[in-house]
């Protein structure tokens, strides 16, 4: 990191900084608890640095306190600043920054539920993850909470926001839905068909993933990361492996870097094709939906023939990849060539259809200021004018050696989100072709026998957007693993995107944001 950033922070807040530690491209600054709000506000507004994660750790056994970490991204410098504060168990309170940085909302509520640390001044202190029948004073991510615990149920009620007025009524949807999607509750307040307010409620199938990471060996944890959000398996596995590799100071072989890049882009391809198929389905463009679903199926069959898994699981490992895909180069490139042609014809037909344009243009508009305030990531963010892509801003795998464009539009509607994905399909095909042209012979894995004690960030640009892992190791085990899936950032955006739209357009808006229940309910 360039010294101008740390120098500027020290000049502004020198007396409140208690400790500084630099590791890789991460600078950790421990500040006084009462100064956290103004330090975070300064970073966010003065440097225009988005806050990409907030999480707590229970370090009472080693340091006698809890700690909260605020992770800021400095995209232009490929760097991160992590502000840390210490929280005494006897006074488990910290100042909320949500009134300064709206994207902190769910992070702070999550910390309250999982650690019992209260964000003082939070505008919405209701529970986020622990439901009302969860007993008080029972916090799953504290170290003294046994994973085998079966808490007793207690009585409680979640109070939803209410919109009052003549002709206003509520439409509750879910949490159980028709189909195979996971549970989530949507409560609409409407006047006729126009939506006045939407409130969402999730975590019905919270999996306790972060607690599970603390109770399995590091080599087995790769398989758990792959299962956080099934259709983003590669991105999660790569982000986790990178964090461990940074802690170990290991550099993976060049061939492994390029192989990971190819796998990541194959994952992006079938996800984007599936999302476009879903949008076509919801606007009743049956031909386009069938065509896109056929292309998605062809890519998934290609995945299986190359790796043995339709979801590309079991390929990544700490230190590189498990199997070489070099022998499949001709098959992959041949399929991508035909896919490029078929997809071009599909997009030409889809965007030329007046009935499709009528349903997706100006629908579900997410304005830039809202998207930025909520830190909306991935195609949804780029469709609203946010110029961010982890592959370019924090290069990993082989992305730093390849040429690609980051499609960005400004209208923020379903049409823009569809077009961004369409453009990214072409970029993914190009990236895979470039990777194969530059891949060289060599090892696909470096052996890492022992993982030292340490901590680091791992990251990847999943099909839905920026995916983050912060891992802390101790005695060759995982002490803490914070997972931040892109859907955790993007779910709140739907509450804004639907406003002033009509109820029948909700499925299209929802699909265009491509939100994962599993990635959120961790």
Secondary structure, DSSP 4 states (H G I P E B T S, - for coil): --HHHHHHHHHHHGGGEEEEEEETTEEEEEE-GGGHHHHHHHHHHHS---EEEEEEEEEHHHHSEEEEEEEEEEGGGTEEEEEEEEE-GGG-EEE--TTT-GGGHHHHHHHHHHH--EEET-S--S-SSS-TTBPTT--TTSTTS-TT--PPB-----------STTEEEEEE-SS-SSSPPP-EEEEEEETTEEEEEEEE--TT---HHHHHTTSBHHHHHHHHHTSSGGGHHHHHHHHHHHHHHHHT----HHHHHHHHHHHHHHHHHHHHHHHHHHHHHTT-HHHHHHHHHHHHHHHHHHHHHHS-TT-TT-EETTEESS--GGGHHHHHHHHHHHHHHHHHHHHHHHH-HHHHHHHTTTT---HHHHHHHT--HHHHHTTT----HHHHT--TTGGGS-------SS-SHHHHHHHHHHHHHHHHHHHHHHHHH--SS-SB-----PPSEEEEEEEEETTEEEEEEEEEETTEEEEEEEE-HHHHHTTHHHHHTTTSBGGGHHHHHHHHT--HHHH--
